[in-house]
């Protein structure tokens, strides 16, 4: 039976020895026809398997190559080697799956680059770097659900196929069953979506927020955690076409309640990873330190990865208004020396370089910016009394800029309708949404956290394509 095996992480943590164990995994290395480094993905640390000379026949020895999978039965004994307390003295070794060492893309002697590993993403999980990244990703996802569950939130599954554009940006992937070579058309030449599967134009969702608000108006507190899609032609280290979003929506919340929850949430999931994935994070911290040695001094991080995460846990986020942020940027040495690529003036949408300056150079910690100009924000955000700004908030993090975007929602029907008309959002098609303001409207708020950016922040990985199993980006849809 295969389910009698013990995972390597469990064995390496044991003190007791002398018992017979069954382990299975993949060969990382094989030295002197005696010492097999075996890994099963439960930890980056390998278990040493010792095979006495003469135990294995010549054919089996040849089959034990890097990448081959083995089943080993043996005795757990104290290890004489450095770095591990125990090893396994093999009684039997069975090759479950062969691996051609000449063709296997992951050779230890080559130490493949991250760029190369993106091309063989189906195998990169087997490397130490990606083993650590995806165990941390799992831990963060588990912490998301635990945080909201413990607070009494309802996990709501919002639709992936939708007919609404929550952001109003129009950068959506269309879903259709119409023949692309000859779609049905109306008299004016436009495509007749009445004949499509849903009887109307449909898209992949960019956000579950609007549907989430419907749930909050019944359950008080809900959250969504699922895939979202943006047909945005951005080839950057921070953008994906398919990514995961965490979107809580809370009734009886204002903008300050919203900020407090978001800050508590970020701290909670980081702490969970620190407590449960310390070994992986220390490995990633070392990887990042080695990578940054190649950079000029002024491009290196001021803090190591572990130090950065502890700093976030131990310091309150700075809270400033958008107007404050603009004034800080205008008064900065970077602006005066014309080092910003994009202009700085009241009314602009802050660019990544502006966000990173505020976080990394000025405050040197995460920053929450509130009170953005209404003209650059979505229709559903609550208008402030000044008539110019909305009760929006963005959380900016070192290394990646915006990590959370949220707002207090506009609960006043008349003002919401006016805003929709001003921004050319189709009011007639959104009556279901407006019903939440007609029937028992309450002050409410919510935010969205891009999960991959959070994983990037916690793991220190420089490219967002390296923290999602299979990246979907412009001109790239492999696997």
C-alpha positions as CSV (number, residue, x, y, z in Angstrom):
1,X,0.0,0.0,0.0
2,X,1.3,3.4,-0.9
3,X,-0.4,5.3,1.9
4,X,1.8,3.7,4.5
5,X,4.7,6.0,3.5
6,X,6.0,8.7,5.9
7,X,6.7,12.2,4.5
8,X,10.3,13.3,4.6
9,X,9.5,16.5,6.6
10,X,8.0,14.3,9.3
11,X,11.0,11.9,9.4
12,X,13.6,14.8,9.5
13,X,11.9,16.2,12.6
14,X,11.9,12.9,14.5
15,X,14.3,12.2,17.4
16,X,13.5,8.4,17.8
17,X,15.3,6.0,15.5
18,X,15.4,2.3,15.0
19,X,11.9,1.8,13.4
20,X,11.3,0.6,9.8
21,X,10.0,3.3,7.5
22,X,8.7,3.6,4.0
23,X,9.6,6.7,2.0
24,X,8.9,7.8,-1.5
25,X,10.2,10.7,-3.5
26,X,12.4,11.9,-6.3
27,X,16.2,11.6,-6.5
28,X,18.0,14.9,-6.2
29,X,21.5,13.3,-6.3
30,X,23.2,10.0,-6.1
31,X,26.8,9.8,-4.8
32,X,29.3,7.0,-4.9
33,X,26.6,4.5,-5.6
34,X,25.7,4.7,-1.9
35,X,24.1,8.0,-0.9
36,X,20.8,9.0,-2.4
37,X,19.4,12.5,-1.6
38,X,15.6,11.9,-1.8
39,X,12.9,14.7,-1.8
40,X,9.1,14.4,-1.8
41,X,8.2,18.1,-1.8
42,X,7.1,18.3,1.8
43,X,10.3,20.3,2.6
44,X,13.3,21.6,0.7
45,X,15.5,19.4,2.9
46,X,16.5,16.0,1.4
47,X,16.5,12.7,3.3
48,X,19.7,10.8,2.9
49,X,19.2,7.2,1.9
50,X,22.3,4.9,2.5
51,X,22.5,1.8,0.3
52,X,25.2,-0.6,1.3
53,X,27.5,-1.7,-1.5
54,X,26.1,-4.9,-3.0
55,X,22.5,-4.2,-2.0
56,X,21.5,-3.0,-5.5
57,X,22.2,-4.8,-8.8
58,X,23.9,-3.0,-11.6
59,X,20.7,-2.3,-13.6
60,X,19.0,-0.7,-10.6
61,X,22.1,1.5,-9.9
62,X,22.0,2.8,-13.4
63,X,18.3,3.7,-13.1
64,X,18.8,5.8,-10.0
65,X,19.3,9.2,-11.8
66,X,18.4,12.7,-10.9
67,X,14.6,13.0,-11.2
68,X,13.8,9.3,-11.0
69,X,11.2,8.3,-8.4
70,X,11.9,5.7,-5.7
71,X,10.2,3.7,-3.0
72,X,12.6,2.9,-0.2
73,X,12.0,0.6,2.7
74,X,14.6,0.9,5.5
75,X,15.6,1.6,9.0
76,X,15.6,5.1,10.4
77,X,19.1,5.6,12.0
78,X,21.1,8.5,13.5
79,X,23.0,10.4,10.8
80,X,26.7,10.9,11.0
81,X,26.7,13.5,8.3
82,X,26.2,17.3,8.9
83,X,22.9,19.0,8.5
84,X,20.4,16.3,9.4
85,X,19.8,14.2,12.5
86,X,18.6,11.1,10.8
87,X,19.0,9.1,7.6
88,X,17.5,5.8,6.3
89,X,19.6,2.7,5.9
90,X,17.9,1.0,2.9
91,X,16.7,-2.6,2.9
92,X,15.0,-2.4,-0.5
93,X,14.9,0.3,-3.2
94,X,12.3,0.2,-6.0
95,X,12.4,2.5,-9.0
96,X,8.9,3.7,-9.5
97,X,9.6,5.9,-12.5
98,X,12.8,6.3,-14.6
99,X,14.2,9.7,-15.6
100,X,16.6,10.1,-18.5
101,X,19.4,12.1,-17.0
102,X,20.7,13.3,-20.4
103,X,17.3,14.9,-21.3
104,X,16.0,16.0,-17.9
105,X,15.7,19.8,-18.0
106,X,16.6,20.3,-14.3
107,X,20.2,19.4,-13.8
108,X,21.9,20.4,-10.6
109,X,25.1,21.3,-12.3
110,X,23.4,23.9,-14.5
111,X,21.4,25.8,-11.8
112,X,18.8,27.0,-14.3
113,X,17.7,30.7,-14.3
114,X,14.2,31.8,-13.3
115,X,13.7,32.8,-17.0
116,X,14.5,29.3,-18.2
117,X,12.3,27.8,-15.5
118,X,9.3,29.8,-16.7
119,X,9.6,27.9,-20.0
120,X,9.4,24.6,-18.2
121,X,6.9,25.7,-15.6
122,X,5.4,22.2,-15.5
123,X,8.7,21.0,-13.9
124,X,9.8,24.0,-11.9
125,X,7.9,23.0,-8.8
126,X,10.7,20.4,-8.3
127,X,13.3,23.1,-7.6
128,X,14.0,24.4,-4.1
129,X,13.0,27.9,-5.0
130,X,9.6,27.0,-6.4
131,X,9.1,24.4,-3.7
132,X,9.5,27.1,-1.1
133,X,7.4,29.7,-3.0
134,X,4.4,27.4,-3.5
135,X,4.4,26.0,0.0
136,X,4.3,29.6,1.2
137,X,1.5,30.4,-1.3
138,X,-0.5,27.5,0.1
139,X,0.0,28.7,3.6
140,X,-1.1,32.2,2.8
141,X,-4.2,30.9,1.1
142,X,-5.1,28.8,4.1
143,X,-4.6,31.8,6.4
144,X,-7.0,33.9,4.2
145,X,-9.8,31.4,4.9
146,X,-8.9,31.0,8.5
147,X,-8.9,34.8,9.2
148,X,-12.3,35.4,7.7
149,X,-13.8,32.2,9.1
150,X,-12.7,33.1,12.6
151,X,-14.3,36.5,12.2
152,X,-17.7,35.0,11.1
153,X,-17.5,36.0,7.4
154,X,-19.4,34.0,4.8
155,X,-17.3,32.7,1.9
156,X,-19.3,33.7,-1.2
157,X,-18.6,32.2,-4.6
158,X,-19.2,35.0,-7.1
159,X,-19.5,34.3,-10.9
160,X,-16.6,33.9,-13.2
161,X,-18.7,34.5,-16.2
162,X,-20.5,37.8,-15.9
163,X,-22.3,40.5,-18.0
164,X,-21.1,43.4,-15.9
165,X,-17.8,45.3,-15.9
166,X,-17.2,46.1,-12.2
167,X,-14.2,48.4,-12.9
168,X,-15.6,50.1,-16.0
169,X,-12.3,49.8,-17.7
170,X,-13.5,47.6,-20.6
171,X,-10.4,45.3,-20.4
172,X,-12.3,42.0,-20.4
173,X,-12.1,38.6,-22.1
174,X,-15.2,37.9,-24.0
175,X,-17.0,34.5,-23.5
176,X,-18.9,33.3,-26.6
177,X,-20.1,30.3,-28.5
178,X,-20.8,32.2,-31.6
179,X,-18.8,31.2,-34.8
180,X,-15.9,33.6,-35.0
181,X,-15.6,33.3,-38.7
182,X,-19.3,34.3,-39.4
183,X,-21.1,35.6,-36.3
184,X,-24.8,36.6,-36.6
185,X,-25.2,40.4,-37.1
186,X,-27.8,43.0,-36.6
187,X,-29.0,45.3,-39.4
188,X,-26.4,47.9,-38.4
189,X,-23.6,45.3,-38.8
190,X,-22.9,44.9,-35.1
191,X,-22.8,41.3,-33.6
192,X,-26.1,40.0,-32.5
193,X,-25.4,38.6,-29.0
194,X,-29.1,37.7,-28.6
195,X,-28.2,34.4,-30.4
196,X,-25.2,33.7,-28.1
197,X,-25.3,31.1,-25.4
198,X,-26.4,33.6,-22.7
199,X,-28.5,35.7,-25.0
200,X,-26.3,38.7,-24.3
201,X,-22.6,39.7,-24.3
202,X,-20.7,37.9,-21.6
203,X,-17.2,38.2,-20.2
204,X,-14.7,36.7,-17.7
205,X,-15.0,38.6,-14.4
206,X,-12.6,41.4,-13.5
207,X,-13.9,41.5,-9.9
208,X,-16.5,39.8,-7.7
209,X,-17.1,43.0,-5.8
210,X,-20.6,44.0,-7.1
211,X,-22.0,40.5,-6.5
212,X,-20.2,40.5,-3.1
213,X,-22.1,43.6,-2.1
214,X,-25.3,41.7,-2.6
215,X,-24.2,39.1,-0.1
216,X,-23.0,41.7,2.4
217,X,-26.5,43.2,2.4
218,X,-27.8,39.9,3.8
219,X,-25.0,38.3,5.7
220,X,-23.3,41.6,6.9
221,X,-19.8,40.2,6.2
222,X,-18.7,38.1,3.2
223,X,-15.5,37.5,1.3
224,X,-14.7,36.1,-2.1
225,X,-11.4,34.4,-3.1
226,X,-11.2,33.4,-6.7
227,X,-9.7,34.0,-10.1
228,X,-10.2,37.3,-12.0
229,X,-9.2,38.3,-15.5
230,X,-7.9,41.4,-17.1
231,X,-7.3,41.7,-20.9
232,X,-4.6,44.3,-20.2
233,X,-1.6,44.3,-22.5
234,X,0.9,44.8,-19.8
235,X,4.2,42.9,-20.0
236,X,5.5,43.9,-16.5
237,X,6.8,42.1,-13.4
238,X,3.6,43.1,-11.6
239,X,0.8,42.2,-14.0
240,X,-1.0,39.0,-15.0
241,X,-4.0,38.3,-17.3
242,X,-5.4,35.7,-14.8
243,X,-4.8,36.2,-11.1
244,X,-6.5,35.5,-7.8
245,X,-8.4,38.2,-5.8
246,X,-9.5,38.3,-2.2
247,X,-12.5,40.7,-1.9
248,X,-14.3,41.1,1.5
249,X,-17.4,43.3,1.7
250,X,-18.7,44.4,5.0
251,X,-22.1,46.1,5.9
252,X,-22.0,48.7,8.7
253,X,-18.4,49.6,7.9
254,X,-17.0,53.0,7.0
255,X,-13.6,53.8,5.4
256,X,-11.7,53.7,8.7
257,X,-13.2,50.3,9.6
258,X,-12.1,49.2,6.2
259,X,-8.5,50.3,6.7
260,X,-8.4,48.7,10.1
261,X,-9.6,45.4,8.8
262,X,-7.2,45.4,5.8
263,X,-4.2,46.2,8.0
264,X,-5.1,43.5,10.5
265,X,-5.7,41.0,7.6
266,X,-2.3,41.6,6.0
267,X,-0.5,41.3,9.3
268,X,-2.4,38.1,10.1
269,X,-1.6,36.2,6.9
270,X,2.1,37.3,7.1
271,X,2.3,36.1,10.7
272,X,0.8,32.8,9.7
273,X,3.5,32.2,7.1
274,X,6.2,33.3,9.5
275,X,5.1,30.8,12.1
276,X,4.4,27.9,9.7
277,X,6.9,28.4,6.9
278,X,10.0,29.8,8.6
279,X,12.3,27.3,6.9
280,X,11.0,28.2,3.4
281,X,11.1,31.9,4.1
282,X,14.7,31.7,5.4
283,X,15.7,29.8,2.2
284,X,14.0,32.5,0.1
285,X,15.7,35.3,2.2
286,X,19.1,33.7,1.4
287,X,18.2,33.4,-2.3
288,X,17.2,37.1,-2.4
289,X,20.3,38.2,-0.6
290,X,22.5,36.3,-3.1
291,X,20.5,37.7,-6.0
292,X,20.9,41.3,-4.8
293,X,24.7,41.0,-4.5
294,X,24.7,41.3,-8.3
295,X,22.9,44.7,-8.1
296,X,24.4,48.2,-7.5
297,X,24.3,49.3,-3.9
298,X,21.5,51.8,-4.5
299,X,19.3,49.1,-6.0
300,X,19.5,46.7,-3.1
301,X,16.8,46.4,-0.5
302,X,17.5,48.1,2.8
303,X,16.2,45.2,4.7
304,X,16.4,41.4,4.3
305,X,13.3,39.5,3.6
306,X,12.7,38.2,7.1
307,X,13.6,41.7,8.5
308,X,11.1,43.3,6.2
309,X,8.3,40.9,7.2
310,X,9.0,41.4,10.9
311,X,9.0,45.2,10.3
312,X,5.5,45.0,8.8
313,X,4.3,43.0,11.7
314,X,5.7,45.3,14.3
315,X,4.9,48.7,12.9
316,X,1.6,50.5,12.2
317,X,1.0,51.4,8.6
318,X,1.4,55.1,7.8
319,X,-1.9,56.7,6.9
320,X,-2.0,59.8,4.6
321,X,-4.4,61.5,2.2
322,X,-3.8,61.6,-1.5
323,X,-3.3,65.3,-1.2
324,X,-0.6,64.7,1.4
325,X,1.0,62.2,-1.0
326,X,1.1,64.6,-3.9
327,X,2.7,67.3,-1.7
328,X,5.3,64.9,-0.4
329,X,6.2,63.9,-4.0
330,X,6.3,67.5,-5.2
331,X,8.7,68.3,-2.3
332,X,10.9,65.3,-2.9
333,X,14.5,65.3,-4.1
334,X,13.5,62.8,-6.8
335,X,10.9,65.3,-8.2
336,X,13.3,68.3,-8.0
337,X,16.0,66.3,-9.8
338,X,13.5,65.1,-12.4
339,X,14.0,61.5,-11.6
340,X,10.3,60.6,-11.9
341,X,9.3,59.4,-15.4
342,X,5.6,60.4,-14.9
343,X,4.4,63.8,-14.0
344,X,3.3,64.7,-10.5
345,X,0.3,67.0,-9.9
346,X,-3.0,66.8,-8.1
347,X,-5.5,64.7,-10.1
348,X,-3.1,62.1,-11.5
349,X,-3.4,58.4,-10.8
350,X,-0.3,57.6,-8.8
351,X,2.2,55.5,-10.8
352,X,4.3,52.6,-9.4
353,X,7.3,54.9,-9.1
354,X,5.4,57.4,-7.0
355,X,4.0,54.7,-4.8
356,X,7.4,53.1,-4.2
357,X,9.0,56.4,-3.4
358,X,6.4,57.0,-0.7
359,X,6.9,53.5,0.8
360,X,10.6,52.8,0.3
361,X,12.2,56.2,0.4
362,X,10.0,58.6,2.4
363,X,8.1,56.5,5.0
364,X,10.1,53.3,4.8
365,X,7.0,51.2,5.7
366,X,3.6,50.3,4.2
367,X,1.4,53.3,3.6
368,X,-2.4,53.7,3.3
369,X,-3.4,56.5,1.0
370,X,-7.0,57.8,1.2
371,X,-9.2,60.5,-0.4
372,X,-8.4,60.0,-4.1
373,X,-9.9,62.4,-6.7
374,X,-13.3,61.1,-7.8
375,X,-12.4,61.5,-11.5
376,X,-9.8,58.7,-11.4
377,X,-11.8,56.2,-9.3
378,X,-14.7,53.8,-9.9
379,X,-18.4,54.8,-9.9
380,X,-19.3,52.9,-6.7
381,X,-17.0,54.8,-4.3
382,X,-18.6,57.1,-1.8
383,X,-18.3,60.8,-2.6
384,X,-16.7,62.9,0.2
385,X,-18.3,66.1,1.4
386,X,-15.8,68.2,-0.6
387,X,-17.4,67.0,-3.8
388,X,-14.0,66.3,-5.3
389,X,-12.6,63.2,-3.6
390,X,-14.0,59.8,-2.8
391,X,-13.6,57.6,0.3
392,X,-11.1,55.3,-1.4
393,X,-8.0,53.7,0.1
394,X,-5.0,52.0,-1.4
395,X,-2.3,50.1,0.6
396,X,1.2,50.5,-0.8
397,X,3.9,47.9,0.1
398,X,7.7,48.0,-0.3
399,X,8.9,46.4,-3.5
400,X,5.7,46.2,-5.4
401,X,3.6,49.3,-4.8
402,X,-0.2,48.9,-4.5
403,X,-1.2,45.7,-2.9
404,X,-4.8,46.5,-1.7
405,X,-7.4,48.8,-3.3
406,X,-10.7,49.5,-1.5
407,X,-13.3,52.0,-0.5
408,X,-16.4,52.9,1.4
409,X,-19.2,52.2,-1.1
410,X,-21.8,54.9,-2.1
411,X,-24.9,53.8,-0.2
412,X,-27.0,56.9,-1.3
413,X,-29.2,55.9,-4.2
414,X,-29.5,59.3,-5.8
415,X,-25.7,60.0,-5.6
416,X,-24.9,56.6,-7.0
417,X,-27.2,56.9,-9.9
418,X,-25.8,60.4,-10.7
419,X,-22.3,59.1,-10.6
420,X,-23.1,56.2,-12.9
421,X,-24.7,58.6,-15.4
422,X,-21.7,60.9,-15.2
423,X,-19.4,57.9,-15.9
424,X,-21.6,56.4,-18.6
425,X,-22.3,53.2,-16.6
426,X,-25.5,51.7,-18.0
427,X,-28.1,52.3,-15.2
428,X,-30.8,50.2,-16.8
429,X,-28.6,47.1,-16.8
430,X,-27.6,47.6,-13.2
431,X,-31.0,47.7,-11.5
432,X,-30.2,44.5,-9.6
433,X,-27.2,46.4,-8.0
434,X,-29.2,49.5,-7.3
435,X,-31.8,47.5,-5.5
436,X,-29.3,47.1,-2.6
437,X,-29.6,50.9,-2.2
438,X,-33.4,50.9,-2.5
439,X,-34.2,48.2,0.0
440,X,-32.5,48.7,3.4
441,X,-29.3,50.5,2.3
442,X,-26.5,50.8,4.9
443,X,-23.0,52.3,5.0
444,X,-20.7,49.5,3.8
445,X,-17.2,49.1,2.5
446,X,-14.8,46.5,1.1
447,X,-11.4,46.0,-0.5
448,X,-9.6,43.8,-3.0
449,X,-6.2,42.2,-2.4
450,X,-4.3,40.8,-5.3
451,X,-3.2,37.4,-4.0
452,X,-0.1,37.1,-6.2
453,X,1.2,40.5,-5.2
454,X,0.8,39.4,-1.6
455,X,2.7,36.2,-2.3
456,X,5.4,38.3,-4.1
457,X,5.7,40.5,-1.1
458,X,6.1,37.6,1.4
459,X,8.4,35.5,-0.7
460,X,10.6,38.3,-2.1
461,X,10.2,37.1,-5.7
462,X,10.8,39.9,-8.2
463,X,8.5,38.7,-10.9
464,X,4.8,38.0,-10.4
465,X,5.0,35.2,-13.0
466,X,7.1,33.2,-10.4
467,X,4.4,33.1,-7.7
468,X,1.5,31.6,-9.7
469,X,1.7,28.0,-10.9
470,X,1.0,28.8,-14.6
471,X,1.2,32.4,-15.6
472,X,-1.2,33.8,-18.2
473,X,0.3,36.9,-19.8
474,X,0.1,38.6,-23.3
475,X,1.0,36.1,-26.0
476,X,1.5,33.3,-23.4
477,X,-1.0,30.6,-22.5
478,X,1.1,27.5,-22.2
479,X,0.0,24.3,-20.3
